[in-house]
C-alpha cells in the first residue's frame, strides 16, 4: 500500500486513504479515515487493511 491508496478496515468496516507508510514501521500505515473530523491520521496495522478499490 502506498500513499493515496483507498483502503478499508477489515474488521471495523470503515474506509480511508493511506496518508503515509513509514519504512521503519513497515507493518503499519497511517490512514486518514473518510469523513473523520480528526486532523491526524491513525496508525493501523497493515494486516487490518484491504484495498477499497
Secondary structure, 3 states (H helix, E strand, C coil): CCCCCEEEECCCCCEEEEEECCHHHCCEEEEEECCCCCCCCEEEEHHHEEECC
